[in-house]
């Protein structure tokens, strides 16, 4: 099978349950795509655009079988080498941003 990809942005390929630095490949314009394709040992993958975030937060909302919704405190995620190292509470966020994050539903 051949695949032709035109790279416009930096992308990540996640394969075999890739997450936090495991089973993921960052693709940039000068990568050897043919070699990358040969090294992927899975038929299932996710292609994701790389975005250089200033911060990452977690907003966790749960609903039980009766429809009751619970909002958990927002945490700030700290990464090191593209791997989540810790989540911090309270997050170091501007009140306006924090207010917007709590409006997610």
N, C-alpha and C positions, 0 to 999 in steps of 0.2 A: 504494500500500500504506500502511495506517495502522498505527501501533504505539502502544499505550498502555502507559506505564511508570509505576509508582508508585515514587518515589524515597524509600528509607528510609535508605540510607547514601550516602556519597560513592562514586562509581564512576568508572572509566576505561573509555573505549571506545578500542580499538586497531584501526586499519584500515590496509589496504595495508602489511603488515609493520611496523606501528607498534612503535617501541622507543626507549627513552631520549630522550623529548621530541619524537620525530618521529611524525607521523600518530597522535596520541592526543589525546583530549579528556577533560578532567575534568568530570564531571557532578555538580552539587550541586543542592539543592532549588530554587533560584531560577533555574536555567538555562532558556533557551528551547529546549525539546526539539524542537519542530517545526523551528526554524531549524538546530539541530545536525544533525537527520536529513537535511535538504535539502543540507547541506554535505558530508556523507560521500559520497565518490565510489566506494565499493566495496561489493560485495554480501557480502564476507567480513570479519568483524570478531570481536573478542573483547571481552567485557564482564567487567571485573574489579573486585572490591570494593577500595576504597582502604583501606589499613591504615597507620597512622602508626607505623612501626617505629622502635625505638631504634637498631638497627644491622642491617646486612645483611651476610651472609657468603656465600662461595661454597665449597661442598663438591663437589669434582669426583672422580668415581670412573669408571674406564674398565675395560672388559673386552675382551680380544682374542678372536680367533676360536677359540682353544683353551680359553677359559673362565678364563684367568688374570686376576685382578683387581688393579688398581693404584689406590692412594689417593694423591691429590696433596695437597700442603699446603693447609690451610684459609687463606683470605685474607679480610680485612675490606674491604668495598666502600664507598668514599667517594663520595657523590653531591653535586652542586651543581645547583640548579634542576631536580631530577628527572632529571639526566643523570649516568651513571657517569663520574667523573673519573679515579679510580685504584683499584687493588686493592692492599692493604697486607699485607705479611708481615713479621714475625708479626702476627697480628691482636691488637688490644687487647681481649681477652676474659677474663673470669673463668675459672679453670681448670675449674670445674664445667661451665660452658657449653661450653667447648672440648672437654671429655671427651664430653659428650652429642653434639656435632656429629660426632665421630669414630666414633660408634656407628651412624651412618646406613649402611645397606647394602641 
